[in-house]
Each structure stands twice: as structure tokens, then as C-alpha cells.
Amino acid sequence: MTEYYIMEKFDPKKFVMEEVLTSTECIELLGITRGRLSSLIRSNKIVPIKKAGVQLYLKQDMLKKKAELEALRIKYRPWEHE
């Protein structure tokens, strides 16, 4: 079977708006505090894609980290999920 792909023009503004997050957006998405985010960055569990006054993160990476953190919360804080 032949697969066909339609190539769309790459829109960098759209990509940045949809796929790149700031620290504040990461904190909201992950449901953690700013201190916890700093701790994860220092331990290299989260790596910003750019550090220049404002740290930027890929949304895809943060969604993976969110799933990981949720699994750990269920494991280590089962009383919150009863």
C-alpha cells in the first residue's frame, strides 16, 4: 500500500506558539512548584532547549515528564488517588 504525505509550509510562529513552553507554562502543565522545576533542571531530569533570560521547553518533552510524574505520584502517594 502506498502512503501519501501532504507537505505543508512550515510556520515557525505557529510551531513556537503550539510546541514551545515557558517555565510558567511548564509549572502549570506539570502541576509542580517553581522550586521543584528548578530542582528537576539542576538534576538534569528536565533540560531546557534554550537558556537566555527565559528558559524554553518542548511541549512534547513536558508531556512525557508529566506522565512520568503522575505515575510516581500514584506510586508514592496512593492516598491521594483513592
Summary of the structure (lengths in Angstrom):
residues: 82
radius of gyration: 16.5
end to end distance: 47.5
largest distance: 51.3
contacts: 164
relative contact order: 0.14
helix: 57%
strand: 11%
